[in-house]
Amino acid sequence: MDIERKIELVKRRPTCEVLTENELRELFEKNEHPKHYIGFEISGKVHLGIGLCTALKMADFIEAGIKPTIFLADYHAWLNGKMGGDLGLIQKVANGYFKGAFLSLGLDEQKVDYVLGSEVYDRDYLKEVLDISRNVTIKRMMRCTTIMGRKEEDAMYSSSILYPAMQAADIHMLDIDIAHAGIDQRRVHVLSREISEKMGWKKAVAVHSHLLMGLQGPRKMGFEEREDVDVEISSKMSKSKPETCIFIHDSEDEIRGKIGKAYCPEKTVENNPLIELCEHIIMRDDRTPLRVERENKYGGDVVFESVGGLKEEFKNGKLHPADLKKAVSSALSAMLLPSRKYFEEHKELLDWKEPA
């Protein structure tokens, strides 16, 4: 496969940024199979934004010859107070349910390396965390704590200041060529790249994905200076609001019910979560059409071949929100069928509750 095609695959939606494309091109020129990583805190059930978006993007990486790693960040979740701070539960869920979620989406262990953080940390890793901390100001480190889903002024334990340093050390420890995450992790990736230059380490290319909007619609919470980035981070799909997100193992009825209540104002495509689902998941390559079934008196069935065409029809009022919701529900239910089947066969993996 030629390098330009590989770059095209890396940049395919939901990717929204590559730091930098020139570095990515140079990487492919030197290394046919660069190492990739994406890290996940272990917390709650896996929804579309975490699971399906990642699986689709990982398929692109694999096609491009990239060697992917899913990093199960148990210590990070523990530091961030997830799952009641119960490290044993965090590790059980990481190796069971969380890993199973990605396996159900087609990311088997022949294609992807699964790494539990606490099993690979050693004395050298601790030294690197401390070394990074010695080279980053408290103010800069605090700015990076927004990667934990908290604003800088939120009350946090002092352990939070270690979190960005650990994440930067993870990238170096795993000898990563491509660091991959949602755009909300941009600050720590930039920090990692700057620290790598300063300390003479390999500098990873950073690939950032668009954050899938929750079904509640746009929100603003003051996470970022730029309003568009603030809206994207503040509005992202969240497992803490189960009525506004779709879990990868939701039933068809659950998907239909949640989509039916979703924010989807007529003739509005900007910050519309249903349009986002089409753009970044269902029709992300403009090669997968969306079929809308409706009665003849409402125009009859129609097939949209591209996101652009879908947006135009919706903006002009020629496609009603109710018809779009029905089509999106049907498409997502079909895409998530393998996960539903997997968890029907492995019900024990769902047999746990996150502490209040």
PEDA-V643325 format. One record per backbone hydrogen bond with DSSP energy under -0.5 kcal/mol. CO is the residue of the C=O (numbers start at 1). NH is the residue of the N-H. E is the energy in kcal/mol with one decimal. If there is no record, write none. Layout:
co->[CO,CO]
nh->[NH,NH]
e->[E,E]
//
This chain:
co->[2,3,4,5,6,7,8,9,12,14,17,18,18,19,20,21,22,23,24,25,26,27,31,34,35,35,37,38,40,41,46,47,48,51,52,53,54,55,56,57,58,59,60,61,62,66,67,68,69,69,70,70,71,71,72,72,73,73,74,75,76,77,78,81,82,83,85,86,87,88,89,90,91,92,93,94,96,97,98,99,100,101,102,102,103,106,108,108,111,113,113,115,115,116,116,117,117,122,123,124,125,126,127,128,129,130,131,132,133,137,138,139,140,141,142,143,144,145,145,146,151,157,158,159,159,160,160,161,162,163,164,165,166,167,168,169,170,171,172,177,178,178,179,181,182,183,185,186,187,188,189,190,191,192,193,194,195,196,196,197,202,205,205,206,206,207,208,208,209,210,212,214,215,226,227,228,229,230,231,233,235,238,241,242,244,245,246,247,251,252,253,254,255,256,257,259,263,265,267,269,271,271,272,273,274,275,276,277,277,278,281,283,287,289,290,290,291,292,292,295,295,296,302,302,303,304,306,307,308,309,310,311,312,313,313,314,314,320,320,321,322,323,324,325,326,327,328,329,330,331,332,334,336,337,338,339,340,341,342,346,347,348,350]
nh->[6,7,8,9,10,11,12,12,15,210,208,20,21,206,24,25,26,27,28,29,30,31,34,67,177,178,180,71,73,43,248,51,53,55,56,57,58,59,60,61,62,63,64,66,65,68,36,113,38,71,72,115,40,73,74,117,42,77,78,79,80,82,81,84,85,86,87,90,91,92,93,94,95,96,98,99,100,101,102,103,104,105,105,107,106,108,111,112,68,70,115,72,117,119,120,120,121,126,127,128,129,130,131,132,133,134,135,135,136,141,142,143,144,145,145,146,147,148,150,149,154,160,161,162,163,163,164,165,166,167,168,169,170,171,172,173,174,176,175,205,37,180,207,209,185,186,189,190,191,192,193,194,195,196,197,198,199,200,201,200,204,179,207,19,208,181,16,17,183,212,237,217,263,230,231,232,233,234,235,236,214,241,244,245,215,247,48,250,255,256,257,258,259,260,261,262,274,268,269,272,218,273,276,277,278,279,280,281,282,283,284,286,289,291,292,304,293,294,302,298,300,299,292,304,305,290,310,311,312,313,314,315,316,318,319,267,317,323,324,325,326,327,328,329,330,331,332,333,334,335,336,337,340,341,342,343,344,345,346,349,350,351,352]
e->[-1.7,-2.5,-2.1,-2.0,-2.2,-2.2,-0.6,-0.7,-2.1,-3.7,-2.7,-0.7,-0.6,-2.4,-2.1,-2.3,-2.3,-2.4,-2.3,-1.8,-1.4,-2.6,-0.6,-2.8,-2.3,-2.3,-2.6,-2.9,-2.3,-0.9,-2.2,-3.4,-2.7,-2.6,-2.5,-2.0,-3.0,-1.9,-1.3,-2.0,-2.8,-2.2,-1.8,-2.5,-1.7,-0.8,-3.0,-2.2,-1.9,-0.6,-0.7,-2.4,-2.6,-1.1,-1.9,-2.3,-0.7,-1.9,-2.1,-2.8,-1.8,-2.7,-1.5,-0.7,-1.7,-1.6,-1.1,-2.4,-2.4,-2.0,-2.7,-2.2,-2.2,-1.4,-3.1,-1.3,-2.3,-2.3,-1.2,-2.1,-2.5,-0.6,-0.5,-2.2,-1.8,-1.2,-1.8,-2.0,-0.6,-3.0,-0.5,-3.4,-0.6,-1.6,-0.5,-1.8,-1.1,-1.8,-2.0,-2.1,-2.4,-2.3,-2.6,-2.7,-2.1,-1.8,-0.8,-1.1,-0.9,-2.4,-2.7,-1.9,-1.3,-0.6,-1.0,-0.9,-2.1,-2.0,-0.7,-1.8,-1.7,-2.0,-1.5,-1.8,-0.6,-0.8,-0.6,-0.5,-2.6,-2.2,-2.3,-2.1,-2.4,-1.5,-1.4,-3.2,-2.4,-2.1,-1.4,-2.8,-1.8,-0.5,-3.0,-2.2,-2.3,-1.5,-1.7,-2.6,-2.2,-2.5,-2.3,-2.4,-2.8,-2.3,-1.8,-2.1,-2.5,-0.8,-2.3,-0.5,-0.7,-3.1,-0.5,-3.1,-0.5,-2.0,-3.1,-1.6,-2.1,-0.6,-3.1,-1.6,-2.7,-2.5,-2.7,-1.8,-2.6,-3.1,-1.8,-0.9,-3.1,-1.5,-2.5,-0.9,-3.1,-0.6,-1.9,-1.9,-2.5,-2.6,-2.5,-2.4,-2.6,-2.1,-1.0,-1.3,-0.5,-1.5,-0.5,-1.2,-0.5,-0.6,-2.2,-2.0,-1.5,-2.7,-3.0,-1.2,-2.4,-3.4,-0.7,-1.8,-0.7,-0.5,-0.6,-2.9,-0.6,-0.5,-2.4,-1.7,-2.3,-2.0,-3.1,-0.5,-0.6,-2.3,-1.9,-2.9,-2.1,-2.1,-2.3,-2.9,-1.8,-2.3,-0.8,-0.5,-1.4,-0.6,-2.1,-2.8,-1.7,-2.0,-2.7,-2.5,-1.9,-2.3,-2.7,-2.3,-1.7,-2.0,-2.2,-0.9,-2.2,-2.4,-2.2,-2.4,-1.5,-1.6,-1.0,-1.7,-1.6,-1.1,-1.8]
//
